[in-house]
């Protein structure tokens, strides 16, 4: 998933491995109820921003960022 753009994506109940940390943009993506290990979650939180225009869920909130 290197440089894949997930901007404004709705990814509910998904499962991602370490390959997702190389995505290009996750701005506005909704990861609600997505299964992520702690390493992947931490890396995605470093680049998380925005709110999903469809679900109105904040990206950082959907990733359970601190």
mmCIF file as Biopython writes it, N, C-alpha, C and O atoms, coordinates in Angstrom:
data_model
#
loop_
_atom_site.group_PDB
_atom_site.id
_atom_site.type_symbol
_atom_site.label_atom_id
_atom_site.label_alt_id
_atom_site.label_comp_id
_atom_site.label_asym_id
_atom_site.label_entity_id
_atom_site.label_seq_id
_atom_site.pdbx_PDB_ins_code
_atom_site.Cartn_x
_atom_site.Cartn_y
_atom_site.Cartn_z
_atom_site.occupancy
_atom_site.B_iso_or_equiv
_atom_site.auth_seq_id
_atom_site.auth_asym_id
_atom_site.pdbx_PDB_model_num
ATOM 1   N N  . UNK A ? 1  ? 0.817   -1.191 0.000  1.0 0.0 1  A 1 
ATOM 2   C CA . UNK A ? 1  ? 0.000   0.000  0.000  1.0 0.0 1  A 1 
ATOM 3   C C  . UNK A ? 1  ? 0.863   1.258  0.000  1.0 0.0 1  A 1 
ATOM 4   O O  . UNK A ? 1  ? 0.431   2.307  0.477  1.0 0.0 1  A 1 
ATOM 5   N N  . UNK A ? 2  ? 2.050   1.160  -0.520 1.0 0.0 2  A 1 
ATOM 6   C CA . UNK A ? 2  ? 2.961   2.302  -0.551 1.0 0.0 2  A 1 
ATOM 7   C C  . UNK A ? 2  ? 2.339   3.447  -1.343 1.0 0.0 2  A 1 
ATOM 8   O O  . UNK A ? 2  ? 1.939   3.284  -2.496 1.0 0.0 2  A 1 
ATOM 9   N N  . UNK A ? 3  ? 2.268   4.604  -0.698 1.0 0.0 3  A 1 
ATOM 10  C CA . UNK A ? 3  ? 1.752   5.837  -1.288 1.0 0.0 3  A 1 
ATOM 11  C C  . UNK A ? 3  ? 0.273   5.785  -1.691 1.0 0.0 3  A 1 
ATOM 12  O O  . UNK A ? 3  ? -0.189  6.658  -2.425 1.0 0.0 3  A 1 
ATOM 13  N N  . UNK A ? 4  ? -0.467  4.792  -1.231 1.0 0.0 4  A 1 
ATOM 14  C CA . UNK A ? 4  ? -1.901  4.720  -1.501 1.0 0.0 4  A 1 
ATOM 15  C C  . UNK A ? 4  ? -2.598  5.879  -0.785 1.0 0.0 4  A 1 
ATOM 16  O O  . UNK A ? 4  ? -2.289  6.176  0.368  1.0 0.0 4  A 1 
ATOM 17  N N  . UNK A ? 5  ? -3.516  6.515  -1.457 1.0 0.0 5  A 1 
ATOM 18  C CA . UNK A ? 5  ? -4.251  7.634  -0.878 1.0 0.0 5  A 1 
ATOM 19  C C  . UNK A ? 5  ? -5.574  7.100  -0.315 1.0 0.0 5  A 1 
ATOM 20  O O  . UNK A ? 5  ? -6.412  6.578  -1.051 1.0 0.0 5  A 1 
ATOM 21  N N  . UNK A ? 6  ? -5.741  7.241  1.002  1.0 0.0 6  A 1 
ATOM 22  C CA . UNK A ? 6  ? -6.978  6.824  1.662  1.0 0.0 6  A 1 
ATOM 23  C C  . UNK A ? 6  ? -7.766  8.040  2.148  1.0 0.0 6  A 1 
ATOM 24  O O  . UNK A ? 6  ? -8.569  7.941  3.076  1.0 0.0 6  A 1 
ATOM 25  N N  . UNK A ? 7  ? -7.532  9.161  1.523  1.0 0.0 7  A 1 
ATOM 26  C CA . UNK A ? 7  ? -8.208  10.401 1.911  1.0 0.0 7  A 1 
ATOM 27  C C  . UNK A ? 7  ? -9.719  10.230 1.827  1.0 0.0 7  A 1 
ATOM 28  O O  . UNK A ? 7  ? -10.258 9.831  0.795  1.0 0.0 7  A 1 
ATOM 29  N N  . UNK A ? 8  ? -10.394 10.544 2.941  1.0 0.0 8  A 1 
ATOM 30  C CA . UNK A ? 8  ? -11.850 10.494 3.063  1.0 0.0 8  A 1 
ATOM 31  C C  . UNK A ? 8  ? -12.439 9.089  2.905  1.0 0.0 8  A 1 
ATOM 32  O O  . UNK A ? 8  ? -13.639 8.944  2.675  1.0 0.0 8  A 1 
ATOM 33  N N  . UNK A ? 9  ? -11.600 8.057  3.026  1.0 0.0 9  A 1 
ATOM 34  C CA . UNK A ? 9  ? -12.091 6.679  2.917  1.0 0.0 9  A 1 
ATOM 35  C C  . UNK A ? 9  ? -12.876 6.290  4.174  1.0 0.0 9  A 1 
ATOM 36  O O  . UNK A ? 9  ? -12.611 6.797  5.264  1.0 0.0 9  A 1 
ATOM 37  N N  . UNK A ? 10 ? -13.830 5.397  4.009  1.0 0.0 10 A 1 
ATOM 38  C CA . UNK A ? 10 ? -14.563 4.821  5.132  1.0 0.0 10 A 1 
ATOM 39  C C  . UNK A ? 10 ? -14.159 3.358  5.192  1.0 0.0 10 A 1 
ATOM 40  O O  . UNK A ? 10 ? -14.513 2.569  4.317  1.0 0.0 10 A 1 
ATOM 41  N N  . UNK A ? 11 ? -13.411 3.003  6.238  1.0 0.0 11 A 1 
ATOM 42  C CA . UNK A ? 11 ? -12.850 1.661  6.354  1.0 0.0 11 A 1 
ATOM 43  C C  . UNK A ? 11 ? -13.309 1.077  7.686  1.0 0.0 11 A 1 
ATOM 44  O O  . UNK A ? 11 ? -12.507 0.946  8.610  1.0 0.0 11 A 1 
ATOM 45  N N  . UNK A ? 12 ? -14.563 0.732  7.792  1.0 0.0 12 A 1 
ATOM 46  C CA . UNK A ? 12 ? -15.108 0.184  9.028  1.0 0.0 12 A 1 
ATOM 47  C C  . UNK A ? 12 ? -14.918 -1.320 9.076  1.0 0.0 12 A 1 
ATOM 48  O O  . UNK A ? 12 ? -15.094 -2.016 8.076  1.0 0.0 12 A 1 
ATOM 49  N N  . UNK A ? 13 ? -14.557 -1.812 10.252 1.0 0.0 13 A 1 
ATOM 50  C CA . UNK A ? 13 ? -14.393 -3.247 10.489 1.0 0.0 13 A 1 
ATOM 51  C C  . UNK A ? 13 ? -13.328 -3.870 9.601  1.0 0.0 13 A 1 
ATOM 52  O O  . UNK A ? 13 ? -13.432 -5.045 9.249  1.0 0.0 13 A 1 
ATOM 53  N N  . UNK A ? 14 ? -12.315 -3.112 9.235  1.0 0.0 14 A 1 
ATOM 54  C CA . UNK A ? 14 ? -11.230 -3.629 8.404  1.0 0.0 14 A 1 
ATOM 55  C C  . UNK A ? 14 ? -10.132 -4.266 9.241  1.0 0.0 14 A 1 
ATOM 56  O O  . UNK A ? 14 ? -10.188 -4.267 10.471 1.0 0.0 14 A 1 
ATOM 57  N N  . UNK A ? 15 ? -9.148  -4.801 8.564  1.0 0.0 15 A 1 
ATOM 58  C CA . UNK A ? 15 ? -7.970  -5.379 9.214  1.0 0.0 15 A 1 
ATOM 59  C C  . UNK A ? 15 ? -6.749  -4.977 8.404  1.0 0.0 15 A 1 
ATOM 60  O O  . UNK A ? 15 ? -6.674  -5.243 7.205  1.0 0.0 15 A 1 
ATOM 61  N N  . UNK A ? 16 ? -5.793  -4.333 9.065  1.0 0.0 16 A 1 
ATOM 62  C CA . UNK A ? 16 ? -4.595  -3.887 8.381  1.0 0.0 16 A 1 
ATOM 63  C C  . UNK A ? 16 ? -3.345  -4.394 9.077  1.0 0.0 16 A 1 
ATOM 64  O O  . UNK A ? 16 ? -3.301  -4.503 10.302 1.0 0.0 16 A 1 
ATOM 65  N N  . UNK A ? 17 ? -2.336  -4.701 8.285  1.0 0.0 17 A 1 
ATOM 66  C CA . UNK A ? 17 ? -1.038  -5.105 8.807  1.0 0.0 17 A 1 
ATOM 67  C C  . UNK A ? 17 ? -0.082  -3.929 8.661  1.0 0.0 17 A 1 
ATOM 68  O O  . UNK A ? 17 ? -0.507  -2.820 8.340  1.0 0.0 17 A 1 
ATOM 69  N N  . UNK A ? 18 ? 1.188   -4.160 8.891  1.0 0.0 18 A 1 
ATOM 70  C CA . UNK A ? 18 ? 2.190   -3.094 8.820  1.0 0.0 18 A 1 
ATOM 71  C C  . UNK A ? 18 ? 2.272   -2.422 7.452  1.0 0.0 18 A 1 
ATOM 72  O O  . UNK A ? 18 ? 2.801   -1.314 7.353  1.0 0.0 18 A 1 
ATOM 73  N N  . UNK A ? 19 ? 1.770   -3.050 6.406  1.0 0.0 19 A 1 
ATOM 74  C CA . UNK A ? 19 ? 1.842   -2.439 5.070  1.0 0.0 19 A 1 
ATOM 75  C C  . UNK A ? 19 ? 1.084   -1.124 5.008  1.0 0.0 19 A 1 
ATOM 76  O O  . UNK A ? 19 ? 1.394   -0.279 4.168  1.0 0.0 19 A 1 
ATOM 77  N N  . UNK A ? 20 ? 0.102   -0.930 5.869  1.0 0.0 20 A 1 
ATOM 78  C CA . UNK A ? 20 ? -0.708  0.288  5.826  1.0 0.0 20 A 1 
ATOM 79  C C  . UNK A ? 20 ? 0.064   1.512  6.310  1.0 0.0 20 A 1 
ATOM 80  O O  . UNK A ? 20 ? -0.329  2.637  6.001  1.0 0.0 20 A 1 
ATOM 81  N N  . UNK A ? 21 ? 1.143   1.327  7.057  1.0 0.0 21 A 1 
ATOM 82  C CA . UNK A ? 21 ? 1.882   2.491  7.562  1.0 0.0 21 A 1 
ATOM 83  C C  . UNK A ? 21 ? 2.592   3.256  6.451  1.0 0.0 21 A 1 
ATOM 84  O O  . UNK A ? 21 ? 3.070   4.367  6.682  1.0 0.0 21 A 1 
ATOM 85  N N  . UNK A ? 22 ? 2.671   2.694  5.269  1.0 0.0 22 A 1 
ATOM 86  C CA . UNK A ? 22 ? 3.334   3.358  4.140  1.0 0.0 22 A 1 
ATOM 87  C C  . UNK A ? 22 ? 2.362   4.069  3.203  1.0 0.0 22 A 1 
ATOM 88  O O  . UNK A ? 22 ? 2.748   4.477  2.108  1.0 0.0 22 A 1 
ATOM 89  N N  . UNK A ? 23 ? 1.099   4.225  3.623  1.0 0.0 23 A 1 
ATOM 90  C CA . UNK A ? 23 ? 0.127   4.920  2.786  1.0 0.0 23 A 1 
ATOM 91  C C  . UNK A ? 23 ? 0.514   6.381  2.650  1.0 0.0 23 A 1 
ATOM 92  O O  . UNK A ? 23 ? 1.231   6.931  3.486  1.0 0.0 23 A 1 
ATOM 93  N N  . UNK A ? 24 ? 0.034   6.993  1.594  1.0 0.0 24 A 1 
ATOM 94  C CA . UNK A ? 24 ? 0.371   8.388  1.354  1.0 0.0 24 A 1 
ATOM 95  C C  . UNK A ? 24 ? -0.408  9.355  2.221  1.0 0.0 24 A 1 
ATOM 96  O O  . UNK A ? 24 ? 0.191   10.212 2.871  1.0 0.0 24 A 1 
ATOM 97  N N  . UNK A ? 25 ? -1.722  9.242  2.248  1.0 0.0 25 A 1 
ATOM 98  C CA . UNK A ? 25 ? -2.560  10.170 3.010  1.0 0.0 25 A 1 
ATOM 99  C C  . UNK A ? 25 ? -3.737  9.414  3.622  1.0 0.0 25 A 1 
ATOM 100 O O  . UNK A ? 25 ? -4.360  8.566  2.983  1.0 0.0 25 A 1 
ATOM 101 N N  . UNK A ? 26 ? -4.020  9.750  4.880  1.0 0.0 26 A 1 
ATOM 102 C CA . UNK A ? 26 ? -5.220  9.201  5.527  1.0 0.0 26 A 1 
ATOM 103 C C  . UNK A ? 26 ? -6.106  10.339 6.021  1.0 0.0 26 A 1 
ATOM 104 O O  . UNK A ? 26 ? -6.973  10.137 6.872  1.0 0.0 26 A 1 
ATOM 105 N N  . UNK A ? 27 ? -5.885  11.527 5.488  1.0 0.0 27 A 1 
ATOM 106 C CA . UNK A ? 27 ? -6.673  12.684 5.899  1.0 0.0 27 A 1 
ATOM 107 C C  . UNK A ? 27 ? -8.160  12.423 5.706  1.0 0.0 27 A 1 
ATOM 108 O O  . UNK A ? 27 ? -8.602  12.096 4.605  1.0 0.0 27 A 1 
ATOM 109 N N  . UNK A ? 28 ? -8.923  12.567 6.774  1.0 0.0 28 A 1 
ATOM 110 C CA . UNK A ? 28 ? -10.369 12.396 6.700  1.0 0.0 28 A 1 
ATOM 111 C C  . UNK A ? 28 ? -10.834 10.954 6.650  1.0 0.0 28 A 1 
ATOM 112 O O  . UNK A ? 28 ? -12.033 10.706 6.515  1.0 0.0 28 A 1 
ATOM 113 N N  . UNK A ? 29 ? -9.927  9.998  6.756  1.0 0.0 29 A 1 
ATOM 114 C CA . UNK A ? 29 ? -10.337 8.584  6.716  1.0 0.0 29 A 1 
ATOM 115 C C  . UNK A ? 29 ? -11.002 8.180  8.033  1.0 0.0 29 A 1 
ATOM 116 O O  . UNK A ? 29 ? -10.607 8.644  9.103  1.0 0.0 29 A 1 
ATOM 117 N N  . UNK A ? 30 ? -11.996 7.326  7.948  1.0 0.0 30 A 1 
ATOM 118 C CA . UNK A ? 30 ? -12.702 6.807  9.120  1.0 0.0 30 A 1 
ATOM 119 C C  . UNK A ? 30 ? -12.317 5.341  9.288  1.0 0.0 30 A 1 
ATOM 120 O O  . UNK A ? 30 ? -12.693 4.498  8.473  1.0 0.0 30 A 1 
ATOM 121 N N  . UNK A ? 31 ? -11.570 5.040  10.343 1.0 0.0 31 A 1 
ATOM 122 C CA . UNK A ? 31 ? -11.105 3.685  10.638 1.0 0.0 31 A 1 
ATOM 123 C C  . UNK A ? 31 ? -11.915 3.032  11.762 1.0 0.0 31 A 1 
ATOM 124 O O  . UNK A ? 31 ? -11.409 2.125  12.422 1.0 0.0 31 A 1 
ATOM 125 N N  . UNK A ? 32 ? -13.131 3.459  11.992 1.0 0.0 32 A 1 
ATOM 126 C CA . UNK A ? 32 ? -13.933 2.950  13.099 1.0 0.0 32 A 1 
ATOM 127 C C  . UNK A ? 32 ? -14.006 1.427  13.087 1.0 0.0 32 A 1 
ATOM 128 O O  . UNK A ? 32 ? -14.274 0.807  12.057 1.0 0.0 32 A 1 
ATOM 129 N N  . UNK A ? 33 ? -13.764 0.844  14.251 1.0 0.0 33 A 1 
ATOM 130 C CA . UNK A ? 33 ? -13.843 -0.613 14.452 1.0 0.0 33 A 1 
ATOM 131 C C  . UNK A ? 33 ? -12.890 -1.404 13.567 1.0 0.0 33 A 1 
ATOM 132 O O  . UNK A ? 33 ? -13.131 -2.581 13.300 1.0 0.0 33 A 1 
ATOM 133 N N  . UNK A ? 34 ? -11.814 -0.776 13.111 1.0 0.0 34 A 1 
ATOM 134 C CA . UNK A ? 34 ? -10.816 -1.462 12.301 1.0 0.0 34 A 1 
ATOM 135 C C  . UNK A ? 34 ? -9.761  -2.076 13.221 1.0 0.0 34 A 1 
ATOM 136 O O  . UNK A ? 34 ? -9.330  -1.447 14.187 1.0 0.0 34 A 1 
ATOM 137 N N  . UNK A ? 35 ? -9.354  -3.288 12.918 1.0 0.0 35 A 1 
ATOM 138 C CA . UNK A ? 35 ? -8.378  -4.005 13.721 1.0 0.0 35 A 1 
ATOM 139 C C  . UNK A ? 35 ? -6.966  -3.590 13.314 1.0 0.0 35 A 1 
ATOM 140 O O  . UNK A ? 35 ? -6.548  -3.811 12.177 1.0 0.0 35 A 1 
ATOM 141 N N  . UNK A ? 36 ? -6.236  -2.986 14.255 1.0 0.0 36 A 1 
ATOM 142 C CA . UNK A ? 36 ? -4.871  -2.525 14.019 1.0 0.0 36 A 1 
ATOM 143 C C  . UNK A ? 36 ? -4.027  -2.921 15.219 1.0 0.0 36 A 1 
ATOM 144 O O  . UNK A ? 36 ? -4.462  -2.777 16.361 1.0 0.0 36 A 1 
ATOM 145 N N  . UNK A ? 37 ? -2.810  -3.423 14.963 1.0 0.0 37 A 1 
ATOM 146 C CA . UNK A ? 37 ? -1.958  -3.684 16.124 1.0 0.0 37 A 1 
ATOM 147 C C  . UNK A ? 37 ? -1.408  -2.344 16.610 1.0 0.0 37 A 1 
ATOM 148 O O  . UNK A ? 37 ? -1.507  -1.337 15.910 1.0 0.0 37 A 1 
ATOM 149 N N  . UNK A ? 38 ? -0.837  -2.337 17.793 1.0 0.0 38 A 1 
ATOM 150 C CA . UNK A ? 38 ? -0.402  -1.104 18.448 1.0 0.0 38 A 1 
ATOM 151 C C  . UNK A ? 38 ? 0.632   -0.337 17.618 1.0 0.0 38 A 1 
ATOM 152 O O  . UNK A ? 38 ? 0.574   0.892  17.560 1.0 0.0 38 A 1 
ATOM 153 N N  . UNK A ? 39 ? 1.565   -1.027 16.982 1.0 0.0 39 A 1 
ATOM 154 C CA . UNK A ? 39 ? 2.573   -0.378 16.150 1.0 0.0 39 A 1 
ATOM 155 C C  . UNK A ? 39 ? 1.916   0.362  14.982 1.0 0.0 39 A 1 
ATOM 156 O O  . UNK A ? 39 ? 2.233   1.522  14.718 1.0 0.0 39 A 1 
ATOM 157 N N  . UNK A ? 40 ? 1.010   -0.309 14.292 1.0 0.0 40 A 1 
ATOM 158 C CA . UNK A ? 40 ? 0.327   0.286  13.143 1.0 0.0 40 A 1 
ATOM 159 C C  . UNK A ? 40 ? -0.514  1.477  13.586 1.0 0.0 40 A 1 
ATOM 160 O O  . UNK A ? 40 ? -0.507  2.525  12.939 1.0 0.0 40 A 1 
ATOM 161 N N  . UNK A ? 41 ? -1.233  1.315  14.682 1.0 0.0 41 A 1 
ATOM 162 C CA . UNK A ? 41 ? -2.050  2.408  15.210 1.0 0.0 41 A 1 
ATOM 163 C C  . UNK A ? 41 ? -1.184  3.630  15.502 1.0 0.0 41 A 1 
ATOM 164 O O  . UNK A ? 41 ? -1.541  4.747  15.127 1.0 0.0 41 A 1 
ATOM 165 N N  . UNK A ? 42 ? -0.059  3.428  16.162 1.0 0.0 42 A 1 
ATOM 166 C CA . UNK A ? 42 ? 0.828   4.532  16.511 1.0 0.0 42 A 1 
ATOM 167 C C  . UNK A ? 42 ? 1.331   5.254  15.263 1.0 0.0 42 A 1 
ATOM 168 O O  . UNK A ? 42 ? 1.331   6.484  15.218 1.0 0.0 42 A 1 
ATOM 169 N N  . UNK A ? 43 ? 1.756   4.507  14.260 1.0 0.0 43 A 1 
ATOM 170 C CA . UNK A ? 43 ? 2.269   5.104  13.022 1.0 0.0 43 A 1 
ATOM 171 C C  . UNK A ? 43 ? 1.178   5.879  12.281 1.0 0.0 43 A 1 
ATOM 172 O O  . UNK A ? 43 ? 1.438   6.961  11.753 1.0 0.0 43 A 1 
ATOM 173 N N  . UNK A ? 44 ? -0.037  5.333  12.239 1.0 0.0 44 A 1 
ATOM 174 C CA . UNK A ? 44 ? -1.126  6.036  11.567 1.0 0.0 44 A 1 
ATOM 175 C C  . UNK A ? 44 ? -1.521  7.292  12.330 1.0 0.0 44 A 1 
ATOM 176 O O  . UNK A ? 44 ? -1.863  8.306  11.722 1.0 0.0 44 A 1 
ATOM 177 N N  . UNK A ? 45 ? -1.477  7.233  13.651 1.0 0.0 45 A 1 
ATOM 178 C CA . UNK A ? 45 ? -1.802  8.413  14.455 1.0 0.0 45 A 1 
ATOM 179 C C  . UNK A ? 45 ? -0.838  9.559  14.177 1.0 0.0 45 A 1 
ATOM 180 O O  . UNK A ? 45 ? -1.217  10.725 14.284 1.0 0.0 45 A 1 
ATOM 181 N N  . UNK A ? 46 ? 0.400   9.240  13.822 1.0 0.0 46 A 1 
ATOM 182 C CA . UNK A ? 46 ? 1.380   10.278 13.504 1.0 0.0 46 A 1 
ATOM 183 C C  . UNK A ? 46 ? 0.992   11.088 12.272 1.0 0.0 46 A 1 
ATOM 184 O O  . UNK A ? 46 ? 1.399   12.243 12.147 1.0 0.0 46 A 1 
ATOM 185 N N  . UNK A ? 47 ? 0.219   10.511 11.367 1.0 0.0 47 A 1 
ATOM 186 C CA . UNK A ? 47 ? -0.158  11.225 10.149 1.0 0.0 47 A 1 
ATOM 187 C C  . UNK A ? 47 ? -1.655  11.512 10.058 1.0 0.0 47 A 1 
ATOM 188 O O  . UNK A ? 47 ? -2.128  12.043 9.053  1.0 0.0 47 A 1 
ATOM 189 N N  . UNK A ? 48 ? -2.397  11.162 11.103 1.0 0.0 48 A 1 
ATOM 190 C CA . UNK A ? 48 ? -3.854  11.321 11.085 1.0 0.0 48 A 1 
ATOM 191 C C  . UNK A ? 48 ? -4.278  12.778 11.230 1.0 0.0 48 A 1 
ATOM 192 O O  . UNK A ? 48 ? -3.739  13.520 12.051 1.0 0.0 48 A 1 
ATOM 193 N N  . UNK A ? 49 ? -5.249  13.168 10.418 1.0 0.0 49 A 1 
ATOM 194 C CA . UNK A ? 49 ? -5.828  14.509 10.509 1.0 0.0 49 A 1 
ATOM 195 C C  . UNK A ? 49 ? -7.177  14.509 9.796  1.0 0.0 49 A 1 
ATOM 196 O O  . UNK A ? 49 ? -7.472  13.621 8.996  1.0 0.0 49 A 1 
ATOM 197 N N  . UNK A ? 50 ? -7.963  15.491 10.091 1.0 0.0 50 A 1 
ATOM 198 C CA . UNK A ? 50 ? -9.210  15.695 9.373  1.0 0.0 50 A 1 
ATOM 199 C C  . UNK A ? 50 ? -10.399 14.930 9.920  1.0 0.0 50 A 1 
ATOM 200 O O  . UNK A ? 50 ? -10.296 14.156 10.872 1.0 0.0 50 A 1 
ATOM 201 N N  . UNK A ? 51 ? -11.519 15.177 9.285  1.0 0.0 51 A 1 
ATOM 202 C CA . UNK A ? 51 ? -12.793 14.552 9.623  1.0 0.0 51 A 1 
ATOM 203 C C  . UNK A ? 51 ? -13.399 13.993 8.355  1.0 0.0 51 A 1 
ATOM 204 O O  . UNK A ? 51 ? -13.375 14.646 7.312  1.0 0.0 51 A 1 
ATOM 205 N N  . UNK A ? 52 ? -13.939 12.799 8.433  1.0 0.0 52 A 1 
ATOM 206 C CA . UNK A ? 52 ? -14.537 12.177 7.253  1.0 0.0 52 A 1 
ATOM 207 C C  . UNK A ? 52 ? -15.797 12.955 6.856  1.0 0.0 52 A 1 
ATOM 208 O O  . UNK A ? 52 ? -16.670 13.183 7.693  1.0 0.0 52 A 1 
ATOM 209 N N  . UNK A ? 53 ? -15.897 13.362 5.590  1.0 0.0 53 A 1 
ATOM 210 C CA . UNK A ? 53 ? -17.042 14.175 5.158  1.0 0.0 53 A 1 
ATOM 211 C C  . UNK A ? 53 ? -18.365 13.416 5.143  1.0 0.0 53 A 1 
ATOM 212 O O  . UNK A ? 53 ? -19.425 14.036 5.231  1.0 0.0 53 A 1 
ATOM 213 N N  . UNK A ? 54 ? -18.327 12.121 5.038  1.0 0.0 54 A 1 
ATOM 214 C CA . UNK A ? 54 ? -19.568 11.336 4.985  1.0 0.0 54 A 1 
ATOM 215 C C  . UNK A ? 54 ? -20.046 10.939 6.382  1.0 0.0 54 A 1 
ATOM 216 O O  . UNK A ? 54 ? -21.215 11.125 6.719  1.0 0.0 54 A 1 
ATOM 217 N N  . UNK A ? 55 ? -19.133 10.389 7.194  1.0 0.0 55 A 1 
ATOM 218 C CA . UNK A ? 55 ? -19.527 9.890  8.512  1.0 0.0 55 A 1 
ATOM 219 C C  . UNK A ? 55 ? -19.395 10.937 9.611  1.0 0.0 55 A 1 
ATOM 220 O O  . UNK A ? 55 ? -19.947 10.768 10.699 1.0 0.0 55 A 1 
ATOM 221 N N  . UNK A ? 56 ? -18.665 12.021 9.333  1.0 0.0 56 A 1 
ATOM 222 C CA . UNK A ? 56 ? -18.385 13.088 10.294 1.0 0.0 56 A 1 
ATOM 223 C C  . UNK A ? 56 ? -17.557 12.605 11.484 1.0 0.0 56 A 1 
ATOM 224 O O  . UNK A ? 56 ? -17.608 13.210 12.555 1.0 0.0 56 A 1 
ATOM 225 N N  . UNK A ? 57 ? -16.798 11.526 11.311 1.0 0.0 57 A 1 
ATOM 226 C CA . UNK A ? 57 ? -15.932 10.982 12.350 1.0 0.0 57 A 1 
ATOM 227 C C  . UNK A ? 57 ? -14.528 11.527 12.149 1.0 0.0 57 A 1 
ATOM 228 O O  . UNK A ? 57 ? -13.997 11.498 11.039 1.0 0.0 57 A 1 
ATOM 229 N N  . UNK A ? 58 ? -13.927 12.023 13.224 1.0 0.0 58 A 1 
ATOM 230 C CA . UNK A ? 58 ? -12.563 12.518 13.200 1.0 0.0 58 A 1 
ATOM 231 C C  . UNK A ? 58 ? -11.602 11.345 13.000 1.0 0.0 58 A 1 
ATOM 232 O O  . UNK A ? 58 ? -11.752 10.307 13.644 1.0 0.0 58 A 1 
ATOM 233 N N  . UNK A ? 59 ? -10.628 11.501 12.125 1.0 0.0 59 A 1 
ATOM 234 C CA . UNK A ? 59 ? -9.687  10.418 11.823 1.0 0.0 59 A 1 
ATOM 235 C C  . UNK A ? 59 ? -8.930  9.973  13.067 1.0 0.0 59 A 1 
ATOM 236 O O  . UNK A ? 59 ? -8.824  8.773  13.322 1.0 0.0 59 A 1 
ATOM 237 N N  . UNK A ? 60 ? -8.404  10.909 13.842 1.0 0.0 60 A 1 
ATOM 238 C CA . UNK A ? 60 ? -7.667  10.556 15.062 1.0 0.0 60 A 1 
ATOM 239 C C  . UNK A ? 60 ? -8.566  9.820  16.057 1.0 0.0 60 A 1 
ATOM 240 O O  . UNK A ? 60 ? -8.127  8.886  16.729 1.0 0.0 60 A 1 
ATOM 241 N N  . UNK A ? 61 ? -9.797  10.240 16.142 1.0 0.0 61 A 1 
ATOM 242 C CA . UNK A ? 61 ? -10.749 9.590  17.053 1.0 0.0 61 A 1 
ATOM 243 C C  . UNK A ? 61 ? -11.036 8.152  16.595 1.0 0.0 61 A 1 
ATOM 244 O O  . UNK A ? 61 ? -11.118 7.242  17.421 1.0 0.0 61 A 1 
ATOM 245 N N  . UNK A ? 62 ? -11.187 7.950  15.293 1.0 0.0 62 A 1 
ATOM 246 C CA . UNK A ? 62 ? -11.486 6.609  14.780 1.0 0.0 62 A 1 
ATOM 247 C C  . UNK A ? 62 ? -10.328 5.655  14.962 1.0 0.0 62 A 1 
ATOM 248 O O  . UNK A ? 62 ? -10.522 4.440  15.006 1.0 0.0 62 A 1 
ATOM 249 N N  . UNK A ? 63 ? -9.101  6.203  15.070 1.0 0.0 63 A 1 
ATOM 250 C CA . UNK A ? 63 ? -7.903  5.392  15.305 1.0 0.0 63 A 1 
ATOM 251 C C  . UNK A ? 63 ? -7.596  5.227  16.800 1.0 0.0 63 A 1 
ATOM 252 O O  . UNK A ? 63 ? -6.652  4.533  17.175 1.0 0.0 63 A 1 
ATOM 253 N N  . UNK A ? 64 ? -8.399  5.869  17.637 1.0 0.0 64 A 1 
ATOM 254 C CA . UNK A ? 64 ? -8.198  5.841  19.092 1.0 0.0 64 A 1 
ATOM 255 C C  . UNK A ? 64 ? -6.825  6.383  19.474 1.0 0.0 64 A 1 
ATOM 256 O O  . UNK A ? 64 ? -6.142  5.834  20.339 1.0 0.0 64 A 1 
ATOM 257 N N  . UNK A ? 65 ? -6.432  7.481  18.806 1.0 0.0 65 A 1 
ATOM 258 C CA . UNK A ? 65 ? -5.154  8.120  19.112 1.0 0.0 65 A 1 
ATOM 259 C C  . UNK A ? 65 ? -5.238  8.796  20.476 1.0 0.0 65 A 1 
ATOM 260 O O  . UNK A ? 65 ? -6.307  9.220  20.916 1.0 0.0 65 A 1 
ATOM 261 N N  . UNK A ? 66 ? -4.090  8.883  21.128 1.0 0.0 66 A 1 
ATOM 262 C CA . UNK A ? 66 ? -4.035  9.543  22.448 1.0 0.0 66 A 1 
ATOM 263 C C  . UNK A ? 66 ? -4.268  11.022 22.315 1.0 0.0 66 A 1 
ATOM 264 O O  . UNK A ? 66 ? -4.258  11.740 23.314 1.0 0.0 66 A 1 
#
